[in-house]
């Protein structure tokens, strides 16, 4: 990992830049797996920022020391100790009840990398930090709803396939995802 990248917890001040990063990541990096109509209908609902993760202190940002010396967010992602498995603040049917680490799996959530910085270890940095934090919180199992574009990455990092889920979109289409699981202890 280049030394000009660093990871930190996201704060509320990051929200505007994270929305921009997420939108670009979705439109450019997921285009091979989904249609433009699916992606546009998913943005801000299924694919977007869940600020509860920021409030909970479970969402990370990877920054790069930009050309001007001002840090620029190039990736974001985290984990959750709540029941909601995926989706943004605007997702219908959120379940914000806390999970019991003894019986439930922590949720790996909302990973997005800026397209210009893809495949440089940013996703790995975010995943390792999220897994370590969930383990430290007492979780021994992890699960997620992975986009089809993310499935190869998560398989490479030890996640097993679960079932396919079709998330309903407002345009009448669906966004297929795959549930994935990993035991960490």
C-alpha positions as CSV (number, residue, x, y, z in Angstrom):
1,X,0.0,0.0,0.0
2,X,1.5,3.4,-1.0
3,X,2.3,5.6,2.0
4,X,0.2,8.5,0.6
5,X,-3.0,6.7,1.5
6,X,-4.4,6.7,5.0
7,X,-7.4,5.3,6.7
8,X,-9.6,7.1,9.3
9,X,-13.1,7.0,10.7
10,X,-15.6,9.0,8.6
11,X,-17.2,12.1,10.2
12,X,-20.3,14.1,9.3
13,X,-18.0,16.6,7.6
14,X,-17.2,13.9,5.0
15,X,-20.8,13.4,3.9
16,X,-20.9,15.7,0.9
17,X,-17.6,14.3,-0.5
18,X,-18.7,10.7,0.2
19,X,-22.0,11.2,-1.8
20,X,-19.9,12.4,-4.7
21,X,-17.5,9.5,-4.5
22,X,-20.2,6.9,-4.1
23,X,-22.2,8.2,-7.1
24,X,-19.1,8.1,-9.3
25,X,-18.1,4.7,-8.0
26,X,-21.5,3.2,-8.7
27,X,-21.8,4.7,-12.2
28,X,-18.4,3.8,-13.4
29,X,-17.2,0.6,-11.5
30,X,-20.6,-1.2,-11.5
31,X,-21.5,-0.5,-15.1
32,X,-20.2,-3.9,-16.3
33,X,-22.6,-5.7,-14.0
34,X,-25.7,-3.6,-14.1
35,X,-27.6,-1.5,-16.6
36,X,-27.5,2.3,-16.4
37,X,-31.3,2.2,-15.5
38,X,-30.6,-0.2,-12.6
39,X,-27.8,1.9,-11.2
40,X,-29.6,5.2,-11.4
41,X,-32.7,3.7,-9.7
42,X,-30.4,2.2,-7.0
43,X,-28.5,5.4,-6.2
44,X,-29.6,7.0,-2.9
45,X,-31.7,4.0,-2.0
46,X,-29.9,0.6,-2.1
47,X,-26.6,2.0,-3.2
48,X,-25.6,5.0,-1.1
49,X,-24.4,6.3,2.3
50,X,-25.9,5.1,5.5
51,X,-25.0,7.9,7.9
52,X,-25.9,5.7,10.9
53,X,-22.6,4.0,10.3
54,X,-20.8,7.3,10.7
55,X,-22.7,8.0,13.9
56,X,-21.9,4.5,15.2
57,X,-18.1,5.0,14.4
58,X,-18.1,2.0,12.1
59,X,-17.5,3.7,8.7
60,X,-14.1,4.4,7.3
61,X,-12.6,6.7,4.7
62,X,-9.3,6.2,2.8
63,X,-7.8,9.4,1.8
64,X,-5.0,10.3,-0.6
65,X,-2.7,13.3,-0.2
66,X,-4.0,15.2,-3.2
67,X,-2.0,17.2,-5.6
68,X,-2.7,20.3,-3.6
69,X,-1.7,18.6,-0.4
70,X,-5.4,18.6,0.7
71,X,-6.6,15.1,1.6
72,X,-9.0,13.6,-1.0
73,X,-11.3,10.7,-0.2
74,X,-10.7,7.8,-2.6
75,X,-12.6,5.1,-0.8
76,X,-15.1,4.4,1.9
77,X,-16.7,1.4,3.6
78,X,-17.4,-0.1,6.9
79,X,-19.4,-2.5,9.1
80,X,-22.5,-2.4,11.1
81,X,-23.7,-3.7,14.5
82,X,-27.3,-3.1,13.4
83,X,-29.9,-5.3,11.7
84,X,-30.1,-3.3,8.4
85,X,-28.0,-5.4,6.0
86,X,-27.6,-2.9,3.2
87,X,-29.0,0.3,1.7
88,X,-28.7,4.0,2.3
89,X,-30.4,6.4,4.7
90,X,-33.4,6.4,2.4
91,X,-33.9,2.7,2.2
92,X,-37.4,1.6,3.1
93,X,-37.7,-0.9,5.9
94,X,-34.6,-0.1,7.9
95,X,-34.0,-2.1,11.1
96,X,-31.7,-0.1,13.4
97,X,-31.9,-2.5,16.3
98,X,-28.5,-3.5,17.7
99,X,-27.2,-7.0,17.0
100,X,-26.0,-9.4,19.6
101,X,-22.4,-10.4,18.7
102,X,-22.9,-13.8,20.4
103,X,-25.7,-14.8,18.0
104,X,-25.7,-12.5,15.0
105,X,-23.3,-11.6,12.2
106,X,-21.9,-8.1,11.8
107,X,-22.8,-6.6,8.5
108,X,-20.0,-5.5,6.1
109,X,-21.5,-2.4,4.4
110,X,-21.3,0.2,1.7
111,X,-17.9,-0.2,0.1
112,X,-17.1,2.2,-2.7
113,X,-13.8,3.2,-4.3
114,X,-13.2,6.2,-6.6
115,X,-12.8,4.8,-10.2
116,X,-9.4,6.6,-10.6
117,X,-8.0,4.8,-7.6
118,X,-9.5,1.3,-8.2
119,X,-7.3,-1.8,-7.8
120,X,-4.7,-0.2,-5.6
121,X,-5.5,-1.9,-2.4
122,X,-8.0,0.6,-1.1
123,X,-10.8,-2.0,-0.8
124,X,-8.5,-4.4,1.0
125,X,-7.5,-1.6,3.4
126,X,-11.2,-0.9,4.1
127,X,-12.2,-4.6,4.4
128,X,-9.3,-5.4,6.8
129,X,-10.2,-2.5,9.0
130,X,-13.9,-3.3,9.1
131,X,-13.3,-7.0,9.9
132,X,-10.8,-6.2,12.6
133,X,-13.2,-3.7,14.2
134,X,-16.1,-6.1,14.1
135,X,-14.0,-8.8,15.7
136,X,-12.9,-6.4,18.4
137,X,-16.6,-5.7,19.1
138,X,-17.1,-9.4,19.7
139,X,-18.5,-10.7,16.4
140,X,-17.3,-14.1,15.1
141,X,-19.4,-14.0,11.9
142,X,-19.6,-11.5,9.1
143,X,-22.2,-11.2,6.3
144,X,-23.1,-8.8,3.5
145,X,-25.3,-8.2,0.5
146,X,-22.6,-7.9,-2.2
147,X,-23.2,-6.2,-5.5
148,X,-22.4,-8.5,-8.5
149,X,-19.4,-6.3,-9.3
150,X,-18.1,-6.8,-5.8
151,X,-18.6,-10.6,-5.6
152,X,-15.1,-11.6,-7.0
153,X,-13.3,-9.3,-4.5
154,X,-15.2,-10.7,-1.5
155,X,-14.7,-14.3,-2.7
156,X,-10.9,-13.6,-3.0
157,X,-11.0,-12.5,0.7
158,X,-12.7,-15.6,2.1
159,X,-16.4,-14.9,1.8
160,X,-18.7,-17.7,0.8
161,X,-21.7,-17.3,-1.5
162,X,-25.2,-17.3,0.0
163,X,-28.4,-16.7,-1.9
164,X,-29.2,-14.3,-4.7
165,X,-31.6,-11.5,-3.7
166,X,-33.4,-9.2,-6.1
167,X,-33.8,-5.8,-4.5
168,X,-36.9,-4.0,-6.0
169,X,-36.3,-0.7,-7.8
170,X,-38.7,2.2,-8.2
171,X,-38.6,1.8,-12.0
172,X,-40.0,-1.7,-11.8
173,X,-36.6,-3.4,-12.4
174,X,-34.6,-5.2,-9.7
175,X,-31.0,-5.0,-8.5
176,X,-29.6,-8.5,-8.1
177,X,-27.1,-8.9,-5.2
178,X,-25.6,-11.9,-3.5
179,X,-25.5,-12.6,0.2
180,X,-22.1,-13.6,1.4
181,X,-20.7,-14.9,4.7
182,X,-17.5,-15.4,6.5
183,X,-16.6,-16.9,9.9
184,X,-13.7,-15.0,11.6
185,X,-13.3,-16.9,14.8
